[in-house]
Amino acid sequence: MSNIQYFGAVGDGKTDDTEAILHAIEQGDGHVRIPPGTYRITRTIEIDLTATGPFGMTGAAGATTIVMDGAGPAFRFVGTHGGTGDPGSRSDDVIHNERMPILADMKITGTHPEADGVECQKTMQMVFRNLLLTEVRHGIHLVERNRNVIVTHCHIYFNTGVGVYLEDLNLHQINISDNHISYNRQGGIRIERSEIRNLQITGNDIEYNNFRSHGTEEEPTAEIYIDTTAEGASVNEVTVASNTIQATNSAGGCNIRILETSDESRPPGLWSITGNVIGSQEHNVHLTGCYGVVLSGNTIYSCVERNLWLEDCSQITVGSNLFRRHTPKYGCGVLLTSSQNVVINGCTFEDEAEGGQVSGYPLLEISNSQRITVTGNQLINSIKEGVKLSDASQINLTGNTIIDTRPERLMTQAIGQYGKCEQIQVAGLLFD
């Protein structure tokens, strides 16, 4: 174990400890220990895994603070892995010297507006554990190529950029689990211009990731934002499960926002969004161009516009979710536009607030869409109609309960049809 104080680090928050930490990395035994104290650095500490060999850097059970007083990441881990997760794709150097670098047990913060927490390039089995990343720009920034990343038991909190940012990246196998990711101005988890496979987002609290706590201008963002519209980008094989994903509303904002290209040569999909509590944004879940998504077992509550908006989507299963409006200032409901091959089954839609939602939206609206099956749902206390169909075809509405329980009834019809609607089947409807 190489204690950085043995290499000249002071840890008083004033002395520039950059060179002492670099010296400990270069001359140490591969486990760099940073004891209690506040260590000021003025440029990026780069860990070249080809030079260090197997490497870990740990603080003193949270009593260690790194202050980045310059631009760029406080730490940058650089490897050479150009293969995949397949064991046979690793070079001997990756197998023996670069595997499983670890960063753990410390706080990383910044004073420079372009200071980041940690950046990784071409690493294999990188582990982030027990970190507080706060008041930097991006907390964890993964670029170029990485494999088998674990982010666990971290607080990624109150940063001016993104909490976990996957940008221009080729990455297979990443687990983001059991973290608090909150109050980050440009989003909690954000993926852009990347090819990602095997992404697991589980057991996290992801909330309030927008402009409000930063006192800046309003800008669209999301707790989880994934954009695969760039050429060559795709995100497949994804589980978003057992998270709390909530916010305060912002213009154009969402809790989960996914934009995909529906006509790419390799179809997107293989998504499961299940068992989450999702609420309080302009749209809670907004999917555009998505193909092959299951949205099940979630509590999705209180939106300015819609709980769920499926736009230009196909092969979507929406099952056993609760869509609700739990406070008068918000609304609820689901909208399908320009979508096809969608099943909505066993869901509860309920407007719990008195007076009806200000937007006037029905609880379920299907527009310019076809081959939609809506079965075994309860739609309670909609406005005007329970289900609104506009220019829709091949719609199967079976076994649904559509009722208004309010003394002053605001719903006048179970199903309203507008524009050109064809092949509409309604069976087993309970309407009151």
VMD Tcl script that draws the C-alpha trace (Angstrom):
set ca {
  {0.00 0.00 0.00}
  {1.42 3.40 -1.04}
  {0.39 6.24 1.25}
  {0.55 9.49 -0.75}
  {1.76 11.38 2.33}
  {4.97 9.34 2.16}
  {5.48 10.90 -1.27}
  {5.05 14.47 -0.06}
  {1.29 15.08 -0.13}
  {0.10 17.47 2.58}
  {-3.70 17.32 2.47}
  {-4.35 20.77 3.96}
  {-6.61 21.96 1.12}
  {-4.12 24.66 0.12}
  {-0.93 22.93 -0.98}
  {-0.83 21.68 -4.56}
  {-0.57 17.90 -4.07}
  {-0.66 17.02 -7.78}
  {2.98 15.97 -8.12}
  {2.98 14.00 -4.88}
  {-0.02 11.94 -6.00}
  {1.50 11.34 -9.42}
  {4.74 10.27 -7.73}
  {2.84 7.79 -5.55}
  {1.15 6.32 -8.63}
  {4.40 6.03 -10.58}
  {6.58 4.73 -7.76}
  {4.04 2.91 -5.58}
  {2.96 -0.69 -5.32}
  {-0.34 -0.45 -7.23}
  {-2.59 0.33 -4.26}
  {-2.50 4.07 -3.68}
  {-4.01 5.07 -0.35}
  {-5.16 8.63 0.29}
  {-5.50 9.18 4.05}
  {-7.90 11.64 5.71}
  {-7.48 15.21 4.51}
  {-8.30 17.59 1.67}
  {-5.95 17.23 -1.28}
  {-5.84 20.03 -3.84}
  {-4.81 19.17 -7.40}
  {-4.39 21.55 -10.32}
  {-4.39 19.21 -13.31}
  {-5.68 15.76 -14.20}
  {-4.16 12.79 -12.42}
  {-3.81 10.29 -15.25}
  {-3.50 6.61 -14.41}
  {-1.84 4.80 -17.31}
  {-2.74 1.21 -16.60}
  {-0.06 -0.12 -18.93}
  {2.53 1.49 -16.65}
  {0.98 0.91 -13.22}
  {-0.10 -2.68 -13.59}
  {-3.09 -3.81 -11.49}
  {-4.26 -0.65 -9.76}
  {-6.54 0.64 -7.04}
  {-6.90 4.02 -5.40}
  {-8.82 4.25 -2.12}
  {-9.58 6.98 0.35}
  {-10.05 6.71 4.08}
  {-13.65 5.49 4.36}
  {-15.05 8.80 3.13}
  {-12.72 11.04 5.14}
  {-10.69 11.84 2.02}
  {-11.46 14.80 -0.25}
  {-9.92 15.56 -3.65}
  {-10.40 19.14 -4.87}
  {-9.87 19.65 -8.62}
  {-8.65 23.22 -9.06}
  {-8.22 23.00 -12.84}
  {-10.08 22.03 -16.01}
  {-10.70 18.40 -16.95}
  {-11.25 15.28 -14.85}
  {-9.64 14.94 -11.44}
  {-8.71 11.36 -12.42}
  {-8.42 9.80 -15.85}
  {-8.01 6.03 -16.17}
  {-6.48 5.01 -19.51}
  {-6.07 1.46 -20.73}
  {-5.53 -0.25 -24.07}
  {-8.45 -2.68 -24.26}
  {-9.69 -2.78 -27.86}
  {-11.63 -6.03 -27.62}
  {-15.05 -6.97 -26.29}
  {-16.20 -8.66 -23.10}
  {-15.21 -12.02 -24.59}
  {-12.24 -13.44 -22.66}
  {-10.53 -14.33 -25.91}
  {-10.53 -10.73 -27.09}
  {-8.21 -9.51 -24.33}
  {-4.51 -8.96 -24.84}
  {-2.04 -10.39 -22.33}
  {-1.40 -6.88 -21.00}
  {-5.10 -6.36 -20.32}
  {-5.43 -9.78 -18.68}
  {-2.49 -9.34 -16.31}
  {-1.96 -5.60 -15.83}
  {-5.08 -3.60 -16.69}
  {-7.94 -5.68 -15.29}
  {-10.33 -4.25 -12.69}
  {-8.94 -0.84 -11.73}
  {-10.75 0.47 -8.63}
  {-11.55 3.96 -7.36}
  {-13.24 4.01 -3.97}
  {-14.01 5.65 -0.62}
  {-13.52 9.37 -1.25}
  {-15.13 12.67 -2.13}
  {-14.19 14.39 -5.39}
  {-15.19 17.99 -5.91}
  {-14.04 20.93 -8.01}
  {-13.53 24.68 -8.04}
  {-13.03 25.14 -11.79}
  {-16.18 25.40 -13.98}
  {-14.77 22.73 -16.33}
  {-13.58 20.35 -13.61}
  {-14.96 16.81 -13.92}
  {-14.88 13.90 -11.51}
  {-13.51 10.82 -13.33}
  {-12.98 9.92 -16.98}
  {-12.23 6.47 -18.41}
  {-10.85 5.39 -21.78}
  {-10.30 1.80 -22.98}
  {-10.57 0.25 -19.53}
  {-11.58 -3.32 -18.67}
  {-13.67 -4.05 -15.53}
  {-13.47 -0.54 -14.05}
  {-15.08 -0.30 -10.59}
  {-16.39 2.90 -8.96}
  {-17.39 2.32 -5.34}
  {-18.38 4.49 -2.37}
  {-17.67 7.85 -3.99}
  {-19.18 11.29 -3.45}
  {-18.87 13.21 -6.72}
  {-20.18 16.72 -6.18}
  {-19.84 20.28 -7.46}
  {-17.96 19.27 -10.57}
  {-19.24 19.32 -14.14}
  {-19.69 15.64 -15.11}
  {-19.43 13.12 -12.28}
  {-18.39 9.98 -14.20}
  {-17.55 10.41 -17.89}
  {-17.00 7.33 -20.07}
  {-15.63 7.94 -23.57}
  {-14.21 6.08 -26.58}
  {-14.31 2.43 -25.43}
  {-14.78 0.63 -22.12}
  {-15.94 -2.83 -21.05}
  {-17.59 -4.31 -17.93}
  {-18.00 -1.17 -15.81}
  {-19.53 -1.15 -12.32}
  {-20.81 2.01 -10.62}
  {-22.14 1.20 -7.15}
  {-22.88 2.79 -3.79}
  {-21.98 6.28 -4.99}
  {-23.49 9.71 -4.38}
  {-23.37 11.65 -7.64}
  {-24.85 14.86 -6.42}
  {-25.29 18.51 -7.40}
  {-23.06 18.76 -10.44}
  {-23.39 21.32 -13.25}
  {-23.26 18.72 -16.04}
  {-24.35 15.08 -16.08}
  {-24.13 12.58 -13.23}
  {-23.06 9.57 -15.34}
  {-22.25 10.57 -18.93}
  {-21.71 8.01 -21.69}
  {-20.55 10.02 -24.70}
  {-19.09 8.93 -28.06}
  {-18.60 5.55 -26.47}
  {-18.48 1.88 -27.40}
  {-19.41 -0.06 -24.26}
  {-20.78 -3.48 -23.45}
  {-21.66 -4.52 -19.91}
  {-22.24 -1.71 -17.42}
  {-24.05 -1.98 -14.08}
  {-25.22 1.26 -12.43}
  {-26.69 0.10 -9.13}
  {-27.54 1.30 -5.63}
  {-26.55 4.94 -6.13}
  {-28.01 8.34 -5.42}
  {-27.83 10.38 -8.65}
  {-29.48 13.70 -8.02}
  {-29.51 17.47 -8.61}
  {-27.28 17.28 -11.68}
  {-28.16 20.16 -14.00}
  {-27.91 18.35 -17.36}
  {-29.32 14.99 -16.35}
  {-28.78 11.99 -14.12}
  {-27.68 9.35 -16.65}
  {-27.15 10.54 -20.23}
  {-26.11 8.57 -23.33}
  {-25.32 10.21 -26.68}
  {-23.59 9.13 -29.92}
  {-22.74 5.74 -28.48}
  {-23.07 2.01 -29.06}
  {-24.13 0.43 -25.77}
  {-25.09 -3.17 -24.94}
  {-26.01 -4.79 -21.60}
  {-26.89 -1.69 -19.60}
  {-28.37 -2.34 -16.16}
  {-29.77 0.61 -14.17}
  {-31.10 -0.91 -10.95}
  {-31.88 0.09 -7.38}
  {-30.98 3.77 -7.70}
  {-32.56 6.98 -6.53}
  {-32.38 9.27 -9.59}
  {-34.10 12.58 -8.98}
  {-34.27 16.37 -9.44}
  {-31.73 16.38 -12.25}
  {-32.53 19.72 -13.87}
  {-31.80 23.43 -13.68}
  {-33.83 24.35 -10.61}
  {-31.28 23.85 -7.83}
  {-28.57 25.59 -9.90}
  {-30.35 28.91 -10.53}
  {-29.65 28.71 -14.27}
  {-31.86 29.07 -17.33}
  {-34.40 26.33 -17.96}
  {-33.32 23.65 -20.44}
  {-34.78 20.27 -21.43}
  {-33.25 17.34 -19.59}
  {-34.12 14.00 -18.03}
  {-33.20 11.74 -15.14}
  {-32.39 9.10 -17.76}
  {-31.77 10.47 -21.27}
  {-30.77 8.22 -24.16}
  {-30.34 9.50 -27.72}
  {-29.36 7.03 -30.45}
  {-30.28 9.17 -33.45}
  {-26.65 9.82 -34.47}
  {-25.24 7.66 -37.26}
  {-24.04 4.32 -35.92}
  {-25.47 4.86 -32.45}
  {-27.60 2.22 -30.72}
  {-28.51 1.14 -27.20}
  {-29.81 -2.42 -26.78}
  {-30.21 -5.02 -24.03}
  {-31.23 -2.63 -21.27}
  {-32.88 -3.12 -17.87}
  {-34.19 -0.16 -15.89}
  {-35.58 -1.73 -12.72}
  {-36.45 -0.92 -9.10}
  {-35.43 2.74 -9.23}
  {-37.06 5.87 -7.88}
  {-36.99 8.29 -10.82}
  {-38.60 11.61 -10.00}
  {-38.14 15.33 -10.44}
  {-39.58 18.80 -10.48}
  {-41.09 19.68 -13.85}
  {-39.16 21.64 -16.46}
  {-40.06 22.72 -20.00}
  {-39.35 19.82 -22.35}
  {-38.24 17.71 -19.40}
  {-38.83 14.00 -18.76}
  {-38.05 11.41 -16.14}
  {-37.10 8.92 -18.89}
  {-36.48 10.18 -22.44}
  {-35.44 7.75 -25.17}
  {-34.94 8.79 -28.80}
  {-34.16 6.06 -31.30}
  {-34.06 5.74 -35.07}
  {-36.84 3.39 -36.04}
  {-35.55 2.56 -39.53}
  {-31.93 1.69 -38.77}
  {-30.64 -1.53 -40.33}
  {-30.29 -3.26 -36.97}
  {-33.57 -2.66 -35.10}
  {-33.31 -1.16 -31.63}
  {-35.00 -2.79 -28.68}
  {-34.57 -5.45 -26.01}
  {-35.58 -2.98 -23.31}
  {-37.29 -3.69 -20.00}
  {-38.46 -0.80 -17.79}
  {-40.03 -2.43 -14.75}
  {-40.80 -1.94 -11.08}
  {-39.90 1.76 -10.91}
  {-41.55 4.73 -9.23}
  {-41.54 7.51 -11.85}
  {-43.05 10.95 -11.38}
  {-43.39 14.74 -11.54}
  {-42.08 16.01 -14.87}
  {-43.54 17.49 -18.05}
  {-43.65 13.95 -19.44}
  {-42.79 11.06 -17.16}
  {-41.77 8.62 -19.92}
  {-41.39 9.78 -23.53}
  {-40.30 7.22 -26.14}
  {-39.64 8.28 -29.74}
  {-38.83 5.84 -32.53}
  {-38.51 2.98 -30.08}
  {-38.91 -0.68 -31.00}
  {-39.13 -3.64 -28.68}
  {-39.76 -2.17 -25.22}
  {-41.60 -3.67 -22.24}
  {-42.90 -1.16 -19.67}
  {-44.38 -3.09 -16.76}
  {-45.13 -2.95 -13.06}
  {-44.32 0.74 -12.65}
  {-46.03 3.46 -10.65}
  {-46.04 6.48 -12.99}
  {-47.54 9.57 -11.47}
  {-48.20 13.27 -12.00}
  {-47.13 14.98 -15.18}
  {-47.73 18.33 -16.82}
  {-48.54 16.63 -20.14}
  {-48.58 12.81 -20.10}
  {-47.45 9.94 -17.90}
  {-46.41 8.07 -21.04}
  {-46.01 9.28 -24.62}
  {-45.26 6.71 -27.32}
  {-44.29 8.54 -30.50}
  {-43.50 6.67 -33.74}
  {-42.97 3.46 -31.76}
  {-43.54 -0.21 -32.57}
  {-43.60 -3.53 -30.73}
  {-44.26 -2.01 -27.31}
  {-45.86 -3.85 -24.39}
  {-47.32 -1.73 -21.59}
  {-48.57 -3.94 -18.78}
  {-49.76 -3.69 -15.18}
  {-48.72 -0.09 -14.59}
  {-50.44 2.47 -12.41}
  {-50.93 5.85 -14.09}
  {-52.14 8.43 -11.60}
  {-52.44 12.11 -10.80}
  {-51.83 12.56 -7.10}
  {-51.96 16.35 -6.84}
  {-54.25 18.97 -8.46}
  {-51.45 20.96 -10.16}
  {-50.38 17.98 -12.29}
  {-52.17 15.67 -14.73}
  {-52.13 12.06 -15.94}
  {-52.75 9.98 -19.01}
  {-51.17 8.10 -21.91}
  {-50.74 9.26 -25.52}
  {-49.89 7.14 -28.58}
  {-49.03 8.99 -31.79}
  {-47.93 7.46 -35.11}
  {-47.34 4.10 -33.42}
  {-48.18 0.50 -34.21}
  {-48.16 -2.99 -32.70}
  {-48.71 -1.85 -29.12}
  {-50.39 -3.76 -26.30}
  {-51.72 -1.96 -23.19}
  {-52.90 -4.55 -20.69}
  {-53.94 -4.64 -17.04}
  {-53.19 -0.99 -16.22}
  {-54.99 1.39 -13.90}
  {-55.49 4.97 -15.07}
  {-56.91 7.28 -12.41}
  {-57.36 11.01 -12.00}
  {-57.58 11.31 -8.23}
  {-57.84 15.11 -7.98}
  {-61.17 16.92 -7.99}
  {-62.32 19.02 -10.92}
  {-60.54 17.20 -13.72}
  {-57.09 17.91 -15.07}
  {-56.47 21.38 -16.47}
  {-55.12 20.04 -19.76}
  {-58.46 18.46 -20.61}
  {-56.69 15.38 -21.96}
  {-58.44 12.02 -21.78}
  {-56.77 9.26 -19.81}
  {-55.88 7.39 -23.01}
  {-55.49 8.96 -26.45}
  {-54.55 7.04 -29.61}
  {-53.79 9.14 -32.69}
  {-52.68 8.16 -36.21}
  {-51.84 4.66 -34.98}
  {-52.75 1.10 -35.90}
  {-52.81 -2.40 -34.47}
  {-53.24 -1.31 -30.87}
  {-54.71 -3.70 -28.29}
  {-56.12 -2.22 -25.08}
  {-57.39 -4.94 -22.77}
  {-58.28 -5.44 -19.12}
  {-57.63 -1.86 -17.99}
  {-59.44 0.48 -15.60}
  {-59.84 4.13 -16.64}
  {-61.31 6.13 -13.81}
  {-62.42 9.80 -13.89}
  {-61.37 10.90 -17.34}
  {-62.63 14.09 -19.02}
  {-65.16 14.01 -21.88}
  {-64.14 10.51 -23.02}
  {-62.19 7.71 -21.41}
  {-60.46 6.71 -24.64}
  {-60.02 9.11 -27.55}
  {-59.33 7.68 -31.01}
  {-58.20 9.95 -33.86}
  {-57.36 8.60 -37.32}
  {-56.78 5.16 -35.81}
  {-57.26 1.70 -37.30}
  {-57.27 -1.94 -36.17}
  {-57.90 -1.00 -32.55}
  {-59.05 -3.76 -30.16}
  {-60.67 -2.50 -26.94}
  {-61.62 -5.51 -24.85}
  {-62.62 -6.04 -21.22}
  {-61.99 -2.47 -20.04}
  {-63.74 -0.59 -17.23}
  {-64.31 3.11 -17.96}
  {-66.12 4.94 -15.17}
  {-66.60 8.38 -13.62}
  {-67.01 8.33 -9.82}
  {-67.19 12.10 -9.30}
  {-70.48 13.70 -8.18}
  {-70.17 16.22 -11.03}
  {-69.60 13.86 -13.92}
  {-67.07 15.20 -16.44}
  {-66.90 12.15 -18.72}
  {-69.71 11.93 -21.27}
  {-68.64 8.93 -23.36}
  {-66.47 5.89 -22.95}
  {-64.86 6.02 -26.38}
  {-64.72 8.99 -28.73}
  {-63.84 8.59 -32.41}
  {-62.52 11.46 -34.53}
  {-61.22 11.68 -38.06}
  {-60.91 8.46 -40.01}
  {-61.22 5.46 -37.68}
  {-61.43 1.96 -39.16}
  {-61.68 -1.60 -37.81}
  {-62.43 -0.58 -34.23}
  {-63.52 -3.51 -32.06}
  {-65.08 -2.92 -28.65}
  {-66.06 -5.87 -26.46}
  {-66.79 -6.46 -22.78}
  {-66.88 -2.75 -21.92}
  {-68.12 -1.69 -18.48}
  {-69.05 2.00 -18.72}
  {-70.64 4.08 -15.99}
}
mol new
graphics top color blue
foreach p $ca { graphics top sphere $p radius 0.5 }
foreach p [lrange $ca 0 end-1] q [lrange $ca 1 end] { graphics top cylinder $p $q radius 0.2 }
display resetview
